[in-house]
Amino acid sequence: MAPKRRAASFTKAGGKKVKQEPEPPKDAYQSAREALKASTPQEKGQRKVDVHCVQISAEVHEDYDCMLNQTNIGSNNNKFYVIQVLKSGNGFYCWTRWGRVGETGQSKLLGPYSAMDQATREFQKKFREKTKNSWEDRKSFVSHSGKYTLIEVDGDDEAEVKVETVDGPEMKATKNVLPCTLDGSTQKLIELIFSKQMFNDAMEAMNLDIKKMPLGKLSKAQIAKGFEVLEEIEAAVKSGSRRHDLEELSSRFFTIIPHNFGRARPPVIDDGTIIEQKKDMLLVLADIELAQTLQAEAHKPKEVEAVPHPCDKDYQSLNCGLSLLGKDSEEFKIIKKYLDVTASPNRKPKIVDVWTVDRETEEERFGENDHLENRRLLWHGTNVAVVAAILKSGLRIMPHSGGRVGRGIYFASENVKSASYVSAAMGFGVMFLNEVALGKEFTITSDDSSLTTPPEGYDCVIARGHVEPDPSEDIFITLDGKQVAVPQGHAIRQPQYEGSSFTNSEYLIYKESQCRMRYLLKLKL
């Protein structure tokens, strides 16, 4: 989707016009849990034989394939169990492998059996023994104390991404692939935000066991169950439940969302900080699932003589226009100065490229706030693993999210603040600059995590910090006929807010329609 052209003009805070030149420039978000729970399970496709079964050349028979997990913090258990029925030639086998999460473990291959039902009976017997459930009733699986839990993954092989990079072996082997139509910088960006290795690294950084929740097969239902257990843990912590109860609930969470702790005892989730970290982890996981789904849909085989380049498919799946800014343009120079004067002097990121962003339907949604003045261009940092989901669905108020200023979308006037939320991949990070319609501001100087909306009569909440970019250095750019303030000065002390519990100011909106993504920055960290 090509972005619309828009006129941008730039004005100094004192009113002096700097320059004017033409420059290139929902899907509404349902709550994470509702969307996850409402999703329709995919039909099971051809399963893959466990990679550690090397004794025979085989295929999985029908859908006789399961991954089981069991975590018990008190006993320092964090273990898995794999069961499969395999077909090799005219014979059938029952394969099992078990052990500590993160390790290869032990294995056993039973067979060959001349009759298929002999192998399936062995499979069903083992499944019942380990889970206390019958295989026939797996769709209504019930977890039992001291037994393994079935880990749900989407079994459609088409969900697995076959092409990791444009230079990969799959690309070289594919005929009639059209040349990429994207400019070189945009192509590299798309490769980065859809990189399978990047997604894997992000999950491993969160201690997630990617063997149990493999890319392309992440289950919405399993993520939703994780949210449900976290809600139970949160309620238990608030009510002052016993340590033993929190231990059992934490064991359930790590059973549902497998983690690799090595030989260390899994930790008890027993305070609000850890709960918020795990919520954030599941939100990232949900966005990775969305990006993988987008990619899988875009790469479904079609009966055509020539197919678009994989990067073109991924780009088109976003329904979002990205236009590369020239490094000699006035817009680029203003953005670079904004970053330079508000970044950390000790760890200043370097701009690689900047794009204008034009999300489908966002202009119309943002137009609901035409009556609001007091607009600023503000920073939002994030994990590279969720960038594709953000470009597709916009910045969203997650139902399970929170923070020091409540459940809203967080922005900052200083790059150093938003940069603390950037998780890099392959040495690169991504940040967004957003036009935010602030309207009437409500100021706070101490934490209030209960906020879900501004006080009556106000349009936003600003947690004022000790420092703020020098307002006398602000310039104003005109975007779609509206004046938008852009800081250009170094941060200076704010004596009136010396007693604030915030060092840097945080800007909060509680309506998604009050922001519009304007620029995406790829940074070298």
N, C-alpha and C positions, 0 to 999 in steps of 0.2 A: 504494500500500500504506500503510494508516494505521499509524503507529507504536504500539507498546504503551505503555500508561501505566505509569510506574514511580514508586516512592516514593523521594524523595531527602531525606536529613537531613544537617545540617551541625553539626560539632562542632569547637571550638577545640582546638589541639594539647594544651593542658593538661587536656582532658577535659570542659570546660564545654560543655553543649549550647547551640547558638545558635538553631536554628530547624528545624522539620520541617514540610514541606508537600508535598502531592502535586503532581507536575509531569509534564507529558507527556514522554514520554521526551525452498555457494558453487559460488556457483560458485567452486570452488577455482582459484587462479591457476596455470596451467602456465607453465613458463619461457618467456620472450619468444621465444627462438629456436625452441624446439620447437613452440610454438603457431603461430608464423608459418610455419614450414616445413611443418607438418602441415595447414595450411589448404587447403581445396579451391578451386582457381581458379574465379572466377565466369565464367559464360557471357557472351560478349560481346554487348552490346546495341547500339543505334544510336549510332554515333560522331558527333562534332561536327566540322563543317568548321572548319579552322584560322581563327581570328578575323581573320587578316591577309589572307585570300583574299576580296577585295572585288570582284573583276572579274566574278564570276558568282554567280547564286543557285543553290545546288546542295546535294546531300547526299552523305555518304560512301557509296561503294558497298561493301556487305557489310562485311568487316573489313579492307579495304585501307587501313590507317592505322597509322603507326608514328612513335614519337619516338626518335631516336637521340642519343647523347651521347658526347663524346670529350674527355678531359682528359689533357694531357701537360705536366707541370710544366716539364720541361727546355726545351721549345719554347714555353712560355707559351701553350699551346693550352687553351681551355676553351670548346668549341663544340658546337652542336646541329645536327641535320638532321631536318626533318619531311618525310614523304612520304605522300601520300594519292591515292587514286583517287576522283574526284568524278563524280557523274551530274547533268546539268542538261538537262532536257527529254529529247530523244532522243540527246543527245551525251554522250561520256565524256571526262574530262580526267585528266592526271597533274599534281598540284600538288607543288612542292618549295619549301622555305624553309630557309635555313641562315645561320649567323652565330655571333657571340660570345654566350655565355649572358648573358641579361639585356638583350640588344638585339634589335631587330626583325629585323635582318639583310637578306639579299637573298632574292628569290623568283623562281619561274618557273612559268608555267602552260602545259603542253603540250596541244594539242588545239584544237578538238574532234575526237574520233575517232568514227566512226559505229559501230564495233564495240567492245564492252566489252573483248575480249581484247587489243586494241591498247593500251589504257590500262593494263591489268594487266601486260602484258609490259614496258611502260616502267617501271612500279612495281617489278616483280621485278628488272629489270636494275639499276635504281638501288640497290635494297636490297642486292643481291649486291656491287655495286661499292663501296658504303660500308662493308659489314660483313664481307664474305667468307663470308657465310652465304646459303643459299637460303631464300626466303620459306616454302616448304613445310616446311622443317625448323626453323622458328622456335621451336617448343616445346622443342627441344634446342639452343638457341642457344649458340654457343661464341664467346667474345670473342677477338679477335686483335690483337696489338700493332700500333699505328699505324692501326687501323680503329675505326669507331664501334661502340658497344654499344647493344643494344636495351633501352630503359627499359620495364619492365613496369608497367602500370597496370591497374586493374580497369575493364573497359569497360562495365559495366552502368549505364545512365543513371539507373536508379532509385537508385543509390548517391549521386547528387548531391542535396544538400539544396535543396529548392525554396523553402522559407519561412525567411527569415532572422530576421524579427521579426514580432510579432503585428500590427504596423501596416503591414507591407509590402504591395506591390501584389498579390502572390499572395493574401494574406488577404482583401483587399478584394474581389477578384474571385471568391472562393470562396463558394458558397451553402451553407446548412444546416450551418454550423460552430457547434457548441455554445459557449456562453460558457465561459470558463476557470473551473475550480472551485478553483484555487489562490488563496490570499490574495495580495495585491499584492506583498509582499516576496518571497515564494517564487517567484512568477511572474518577477520581475525577476532573481532568482538563476538560474533555469533558462534564461532568455534569455541571460544572461551566459556560463554554462558550456557552452552549445551554439552560441554565436554564430559564424557563419561568418567574420565579419571578425576576431574574436578568434583563431581558429585560423590564419587567413592571417597575421595580425600576428606570432603566435608563430613560425611557420615562417620568415617573412622576417627576424625578429630573429636567427635561427640561420643566416642567409645561404643558406637553402635556396631553390632555384629552384622556386617554386610552379607555374610553367607546365609543368614537367616532371613534378611530383608533385602534381597538382591535388587539392583537397579532394573527397572523395567517391569518388576513384579511386586513393587511396593503395594501393599494392600490398604485401601482407604479404610476398610472395616477394622483392620488391626490398629491403625493409627487412632481411630475413633475410640477404640477400647482403651488405648493408652490414656487419652484425655479423661475418660470416665474414672479410671483408677486414680489419676492425679487429683480429680475433684474429691474423691473419697479421702485421699491422704490430706488434702487441704482442710477438709472439714474436721478430720481427726486431730490435726495439729491445733486448730483453733479451739477445739473442745478440750484440749489437754489430755488426749488419750494416752494410755500406757505405752511404754517403749515396746513391749511385746506386740501390741496391736499395730504400731507403726512399722515394725519389722515385718510382720505378715503382709501388710499392704504394700510395702516396698518390694517384697519378694514377688508379689503378684505383678507389680508394674514391670520389673525386670524380666519376668517370665513372658509377659505379653510383648514387651519391646526389648528384644534380646540385646544385651550389652556384653562387650568383651572386657572383663576386668583382669584377664590373665589368671594368676593363682591367688590374687588378692580377694579378700572377702568383699562381696558387694556392699556398698554403703547403705545406711538407713536414710531415707528421705524424711527428715524430721524438722525442717524449718522452712519458712516462707521463701528464703533466697534460693534454696535448692529446688523448691517446687517451681518457682518462676523460671529457673534455668531449664528444667525439664519441659515446661510448657513451651518455652522458646525453641527447644530442640524439636518438639513435635510439630511446631508451626513450620520450622525449616524443612522438616521431613515431608510435611504435607505439600509445601511448595516444590520440593524436588519431585514428588509424585506428579504434580501438575505439569511440570516441565517435561518429565518423561512421557506423560500421556500426550502432550502436544507433539513431541517429536515422533512418537510412535504413529500417531494419526497422520502426520505429514509424510512419513516414510512408507506408508502402506503401498504395496505394489499395485501398479495400474497398467492396463493393457494399452500402452502407447509406444510409438516407435522410438521416441527420445524422451528422456525424463529430465526434469530440472535438477540442477546441482543440489547436493544435500544441504548446503548452506542457504540456498534460495528457499528450499522447502522449510527449513527451520525458521528463517526470517519471516516468511509468509504466514507461518502458524501463529505468530505473535499478534497479527492484525494491528501493527504499530509501525508508524513511519519513523525512520531514523535518518537524519540528514547530517552529514559530516560538516563541521564548521571549518572554514579556512583559518589557519593559524595567524594570518595577517588581518582577519576581520576584526572590527571593533568589539563585537560580541565576545569573541575569544579572548581578546586582551582584557576586557572588563572581568570576565570569569577568572582568568589567570591571576589578576591582581586580587580579586576577592579571596581566592585560595591562599595566595602568598601572604597576605597581611593577617589572615585569621588562622593559619595552620600552626602546628607546633614548631617552634624554632629548632627543636631537637630531632624531629622526625617529619620533615616537610615532604609530602608526596609530590611527585613530578607528574604533570599532565602529559599523557600520551596522546589522547584525542578527546574531542568534545563533539557530541551530536545534539541537535535539536530533536525533541521527542514530540510526536503527535499521535497519541493513543486514540484508537477508534472510539467514538462516542464521548470522549472526555470533555471535548469543547462544549458540547451541549449540556452535559451535567454541570460543568463549572459555571455555565451561564446562569444557573439558578441563583448565583450569588452576585449578579451584576450590581445589586444595590449596595454591596459592601465595599467600602473604600479601605484605606490602610492596608495596602498590599506590599508584601516583601518577598524577595527571592531568598529562600532559605535552604540549608543543607539537610540531606537525609542520607546517612550511611547505612550499609547493609552487607549481608553475606553474598558473595558472588553466586552461591548456589541458589539464591532466590530471585536473582535478577530477571530471569526469563518469566517467572510467575508474576513479578511486579509489572513488567512491560505488558503482559497479557491482561492482567486483572486490575492493575493500578495499585496505589498504596491503599491498604485496607485496615480497618479497625478490627483486629482479630478478637473473637469472643473470649479467648482465654488469655489474651495479652494484658499487660498491666505495666506499672512502673511507678516512679515517685510522684507523678502527676496524673495517675489514673489511667483509664482505658481510652486512649485516643491515638492520634498519629503525632509522633514527636518530630520536631524540627529544631534546628539551631542556627544562630546567626554567625557562629564561629566554626570553621572547618575542624578545628582541633577537637571540638565536642563530638561532632558526628563521625569523625574518623575513628573514634574509639569503638564504634559499632561495625566497622568495616572488617570483614574476614577475607583475607586475600586468597588467591588461587594462582599458582604458578608465577608468583611474584607480582601479580596485578590485583588491584582492587577496583571497585565501582562505587561511585557516589552519584546522587541525583541532586539537581538544583530545581526547586519547585516554586512556582508562584502560589503564595498562600494568601487567601482573602481573610485577613485577620479581623476586620471590623472593629468593634469596641472591645478593648482589652480588659481583662480582669487579672490583676497582679497578685501573686502569692510569693512568699519568701520562705515557706517551710513545706515539707512534704505533705501531700494529700492524695494517697493512693486510691481513695474512694471515688474520685471524680469520674463521671461518665458523660458529663455535659457541663457547659459553662453555667455560672449562676444566672438567674433570670435577668434579662436586659443586656447580657454580654454575649459576644460571639466567639471568644477564644479565651484561653488561660495562658498567661506567661509567667513562668517561674523565673523571676529576675535574679541574675547572678551578680557577683561582685564586680565583674568586668563586662564590657559590651563594646563592640566596634564603635569607634568615635562617630557619633551621628552627624557631626558637621562635615564629614567626608563622604556621606552617602551621595550616590547619584540616583537619578530616576530614569528607568527605561520605560518606553511605552510598548506594551504588549496588547494587541487587539483593542487598542483605544484606551487602555487603562494604565495609569502611572504606577510603576512598581519600583519600590526602593531597593537598592543594591548597596550593601556596605562596601566601602573601599578604604576604610581607615583601620589602623591597628586598634586592638582592644585597649580600653582605658578604664581606670578604676571608676566605680559608681558609688560615691560616698553614701548616698541615700540607701544603698542596699548592702552596706558592710556587714549587717547582721544576718544576711540571708544564708540559708543552709545550702544554697546553690553557688557553685563557682562560676559556671558559664550559664547563660540564660537558655531556657528550653521553651519552645513555642508549641502549644498544644491546640489542636482542633479536634472536635468530637463529631464532625460530619465529614465524610469522605469527599463530598462535593466541594468542600472549601479549598481544595488544593488541586493544582494541575501540574503534572510533570512537564518541565520546560527543557531541561538539559540533562544529558547523561555524560559523566566523565569517567574515562578509563585512566587509572592512575598507576604509576610505577611506585611500589612501596619499598 
